[in-house]
Amino acid sequence: MVTRNGRVTIRPARPEDAPAVAEIWRRGWRDGHLGNVPEELLAARTDSSFDTRAAERTGDTAVAVVGDAVAGFVVAGFVMVVDDEVEQVYVAAEHRGTAVAAALLAEAERRVGAAGHERAWLAVVGGNARARRFYERNGWIDDGPFDHHAEGPHGTIRVPAHRYVKQLAARD
Ligand SMILES: CC(C)(COP(=O)(O)OP(=O)(O)OC[C@H]1O[C@@H](n2cnc3c(N)ncnc32)[C@H](O)[C@@H]1OP(=O)(O)O)[C@@H](O)C(=O)NCCC(=O)NCCS
């Protein structure tokens, strides 16, 4: 589904979006995680790891594009959804504090609901105050601390995090 919200358009990612998604992910990951995660996870998130994962995950990704036909469109952010989990929410620094993040999160919630789930969840590290504030403003509730198991090159890495949940609107 493609939705339009002012100048923000949300659409499924295409393979050619992967480099832009990787760049937003690489930079945004540092903004949200430096100082907030174990060293082992920091070491695992090499620059090239974001290129690999962005390309592999196109099918789970929706992007926000802003602009118009004259000025051209740029990818301003993305979300990745798997089953009932909103796995990634990233907005390029120059598009934060705009309508982009909320439009992406709404699309992520729509995807979870469309897959038949009544409740969505996500993991956020405790020190990522901006993301936590953003989720809370959008109706997500802190369900408490838990050990998130992040994917690393040699298996999973234990990352202390908070689980956030949101009850989705009931569907007929
Ligand atoms: C998380 C993210 C998608 C949110 O999008 P955004 O456009 O920045 O969100 P908003 O600006 O609408 O909302 C952020 C809120 O945090 C507040 N905030 C900003 N900086 C903050 C800080 N350092 N500490 C606490 N709150 C902060 C803002 O004032 C705003 O709250 P308000 O609505 O009460 O004013 C975006 O910041 C991002 O991509 N961050 C880097 C990647 C990341 O951490 N992703 C989430 C991984 S779980």
PDBQT file of the ligand as one rigid body, heavy atoms in Angstrom, charges set to zero:
ROOT
HETATM    1  C1  LIG A 201      13.705   7.346  16.881  1.00  0.00    +0.000 C 
HETATM    2  C2  LIG A 201      13.338   8.249  15.700  1.00  0.00    +0.000 C 
HETATM    3  C3  LIG A 201      12.779   7.405  14.554  1.00  0.00    +0.000 C 
HETATM    4  C4  LIG A 201      12.228   9.201  16.166  1.00  0.00    +0.000 C 
HETATM    5  O1  LIG A 201      11.911  10.093  15.127  1.00  0.00    +0.000 OA
HETATM    6  P1  LIG A 201      11.987  11.694  15.392  1.00  0.00    +0.000 P 
HETATM    7  O2  LIG A 201      11.555  12.385  14.168  1.00  0.00    +0.000 OA
HETATM    8  O3  LIG A 201      13.361  11.987  15.909  1.00  0.00    +0.000 OA
HETATM    9  O4  LIG A 201      10.908  11.834  16.543  1.00  0.00    +0.000 OA
HETATM   10  P2  LIG A 201      10.261  13.177  17.117  1.00  0.00    +0.000 P 
HETATM   11  O5  LIG A 201      11.226  14.309  16.963  1.00  0.00    +0.000 OA
HETATM   12  O6  LIG A 201       8.917  13.306  16.506  1.00  0.00    +0.000 OA
HETATM   13  O7  LIG A 201      10.067  12.791  18.643  1.00  0.00    +0.000 OA
HETATM   14  C5  LIG A 201      11.149  12.623  19.501  1.00  0.00    +0.000 C 
HETATM   15  C6  LIG A 201      10.792  13.063  20.896  1.00  0.00    +0.000 C 
HETATM   16  O8  LIG A 201      11.958  12.969  21.726  1.00  0.00    +0.000 OA
HETATM   17  C7  LIG A 201      12.288  14.270  22.212  1.00  0.00    +0.000 C 
HETATM   18  N1  LIG A 201      13.739  14.318  22.243  1.00  0.00    +0.000 N 
HETATM   19  C8  LIG A 201      14.593  14.814  21.336  1.00  0.00    +0.000 A 
HETATM   20  N2  LIG A 201      15.842  14.635  21.727  1.00  0.00    +0.000 NA
HETATM   21  C9  LIG A 201      15.786  14.002  22.917  1.00  0.00    +0.000 A 
HETATM   22  C10 LIG A 201      16.755  13.549  23.842  1.00  0.00    +0.000 A 
HETATM   23  N3  LIG A 201      18.060  13.668  23.616  1.00  0.00    +0.000 N 
HETATM   24  N4  LIG A 201      16.318  12.960  24.980  1.00  0.00    +0.000 NA
HETATM   25  C11 LIG A 201      15.001  12.797  25.222  1.00  0.00    +0.000 A 
HETATM   26  N5  LIG A 201      14.049  13.195  24.378  1.00  0.00    +0.000 NA
HETATM   27  C12 LIG A 201      14.436  13.795  23.240  1.00  0.00    +0.000 A 
HETATM   28  C13 LIG A 201      11.642  15.241  21.256  1.00  0.00    +0.000 C 
HETATM   29  O9  LIG A 201      11.433  16.501  21.856  1.00  0.00    +0.000 OA
HETATM   30  C14 LIG A 201      10.353  14.517  20.986  1.00  0.00    +0.000 C 
HETATM   31  O10 LIG A 201       9.482  14.561  22.087  1.00  0.00    +0.000 OA
HETATM   32  P3  LIG A 201       8.195  15.540  22.134  1.00  0.00    +0.000 P 
HETATM   33  O11 LIG A 201       7.266  15.012  21.105  1.00  0.00    +0.000 OA
HETATM   34  O12 LIG A 201       7.675  15.386  23.516  1.00  0.00    +0.000 OA
HETATM   35  O13 LIG A 201       8.701  16.921  21.819  1.00  0.00    +0.000 OA
HETATM   36  C15 LIG A 201      14.565   9.068  15.209  1.00  0.00    +0.000 C 
HETATM   37  O14 LIG A 201      15.001   9.957  16.237  1.00  0.00    +0.000 OA
HETATM   38  C16 LIG A 201      15.733   8.194  14.779  1.00  0.00    +0.000 C 
HETATM   39  O15 LIG A 201      15.769   7.721  13.639  1.00  0.00    +0.000 OA
HETATM   40  N6  LIG A 201      16.702   7.993  15.706  1.00  0.00    +0.000 N 
HETATM   41  C17 LIG A 201      17.917   7.206  15.399  1.00  0.00    +0.000 C 
HETATM   42  C18 LIG A 201      17.601   5.747  15.177  1.00  0.00    +0.000 C 
HETATM   43  C19 LIG A 201      16.921   5.092  16.347  1.00  0.00    +0.000 C 
HETATM   44  O16 LIG A 201      17.318   5.259  17.487  1.00  0.00    +0.000 OA
HETATM   45  N7  LIG A 201      15.858   4.317  16.018  1.00  0.00    +0.000 N 
HETATM   46  C20 LIG A 201      15.085   3.597  16.994  1.00  0.00    +0.000 C 
HETATM   47  C21 LIG A 201      15.718   2.301  17.339  1.00  0.00    +0.000 C 
HETATM   48  S1  LIG A 201      14.703   1.391  18.496  1.00  0.00    +0.000 SA
ENDROOT
TORSDOF 0
